[in-house]
Amino acid sequence: MAFAESETEWAEHVARHLKAELKRADVTYEELALRLEEQGFDETKASIANKLSRATLSAHFFLASLAAIGRYNLRVDDI
């Protein structure tokens, strides 16, 4: 698999990856917000939707989200 060639492409790949993982885990944005709140994040269903639709999520948000849904293994070439 070829890696992204720009910052924008990386952001889009990461957002798509997180969306897919949420779908696999059967976790809604609202449920993710609740789980992230337990980790000290101040997120809402709408803020998560905006981050994913605009592909403007930070690395710490991405990793915390994966942890919140029980996805502890990540391979860069899967993104």
N, C-alpha and C positions, 0 to 999 in steps of 0.2 A: 504494500500500500504506500502510495506517495504521501509525503508530509505536505501540510499546507505551505503555501509560498508567501503568505503575507499575514500581518497581524489580524486583519479582518477575517481571513480564511480560518485562522486558528480559532478565533472567537466563535465563528459560526459552527465549526466542527465541535467545539466544546459544548456549546448550547444544544446542538442536536444530540450529542452523546448523553447529556444529562436528561433531556426529554425522553430519550429511548429508555434509559435506566429507570426513570420514574414510571414509565408505562409498564416495563417488565415487572417492577415491584408493586404495581397497582397502587401507587401513591399519588394522590391529587396534589395540586399546588397548595390547597388549604391544609392538607395533612402535613405536607413538607414544612409549611410555615410553623405549625404547632411543634413539630419535631425540632426545628431549628431554634425555636424559642427556648427549648430546654437546654440548648447549647449557648444561650446568651445572645442570639441574633434577634433583631427587631425587624421581622419580615412579615408581609401579608400575602395573601393569595395574589393580589394585584401587583405588588412589587416583584414577586417571583415571576409572574407572567410577563411583566415588562422587561425584566432582565433577560429572560429567555427569548422573547420575541425580538429584542434589539441586539441580542448577543453581547450584552455589556456586563457579564458576571465576572467577579474577581476570582482569583485562584482559591482564596480561602473560602469563599462562598461555594464554589464548585466542590472542593474537597469536603467541606462540612456537609453539604447536601448528600454526597455519596455515602459518607459515614452514617448520616441520619437514616438512610434507607438500607443500610447493611451491605453496601458495596465497598468492600475493603481492598479489593485488588484492582489495579488499573494498569493497563499497558498503553503506552503512548501510541503505538501503532493501531490500537483499537479506536482511537479518536480520529 
